[in-house]
Amino acid sequence: DTGVSQDPRHKITKRGQNVTFRCDPISEHNRLYWYRQTLGQGPEFLTYFQNEAQLEKSRLLSDRFSAERPKGSFSTLEIQRTEQGDSAMYLCASSGPASYEQFFGPGTRLTVL
Amino acid sequence: EDQVTQSPEALRLQEGESSSLNCSYTVSGLRGLFWYRQDPGKGPEFLFTLYSAGEEKEKERLKATLTKKESFLHITAPKPEDSATYLCALPDSGGYQKVTFGTGTKLQVIP
């Protein structure tokens, strides 16, 4: 399968714990995006990488959130000191250099108890 | 600020009953408009990109059209497997890479 993959698919954690999610983009895509989606809403942009450089961050991305893309391949999104309000689906997408059509992964469903 | 508004929020159709979903938008410089399909618990699946007013694209029972203020997703003779949430989205006029999504239309097609 050559689509965007995300791991884990589901994560249940207790409030205050740290969690980390991984995204592997489509292999030839140099752009990678993270979104958050809550029930009944469309995805909300969190951050964007071009190769290994993080070029844009949403105001939604508080200091507890950090994202990396070492070597311009896979990316990780870490949430520190999770809160119940962080419960959501976290989506990763990628796009190629010649287009800004974004292709999404299956998402990671986070539940904070 | 760019805005995307979708209507209706939910739509229930009998199998074979054609209808249209609406996406109204406000953007200072249109760089394209995307349509996605999203099944429950899954990531959005890319359907179409429309770039300019008057453009139309088709895929199976779906046809997307674009005017200067809105886009329509026409569904002809829908089947139960077309049941999903349909999202429209705009590349942000302030930067090519941020995409603003609407809240979606949840379509249910009843056999």
Chai-1 contact restraints between the chains, C-beta under 6 A:
chainA,res_idxA,chainB,res_idxB,connection_type,confidence,min_distance_angstrom,max_distance_angstrom,comment,restraint_id
A,Q41,B,T103,contact,1.0,0.0,6.0,A-B,restraint_1
A,G42,B,L87,contact,1.0,0.0,6.0,A-B,restraint_2
A,G42,B,F101,contact,1.0,0.0,6.0,A-B,restraint_3
A,G42,B,G102,contact,1.0,0.0,6.0,A-B,restraint_4
A,G42,B,T103,contact,1.0,0.0,6.0,A-B,restraint_5
A,G42,B,G104,contact,1.0,0.0,6.0,A-B,restraint_6
A,P43,B,F101,contact,1.0,0.0,6.0,A-B,restraint_7
A,F45,B,K98,contact,1.0,0.0,6.0,A-B,restraint_8
A,Y48,B,Q97,contact,1.0,0.0,6.0,A-B,restraint_9
A,L91,B,G43,contact,1.0,0.0,6.0,A-B,restraint_10
A,Y100,B,P91,contact,1.0,0.0,6.0,A-B,restraint_11
A,Y100,B,Y96,contact,1.0,0.0,6.0,A-B,restraint_12
A,E101,B,T49,contact,1.0,0.0,6.0,A-B,restraint_13
A,F103,B,F46,contact,1.0,0.0,6.0,A-B,restraint_14
A,F104,B,G43,contact,1.0,0.0,6.0,A-B,restraint_15
A,F104,B,P44,contact,1.0,0.0,6.0,A-B,restraint_16
A,G105,B,G43,contact,1.0,0.0,6.0,A-B,restraint_17
A,P106,B,K42,contact,1.0,0.0,6.0,A-B,restraint_18
A,P106,B,G43,contact,1.0,0.0,6.0,A-B,restraint_19
A,G107,B,G43,contact,1.0,0.0,6.0,A-B,restraint_20
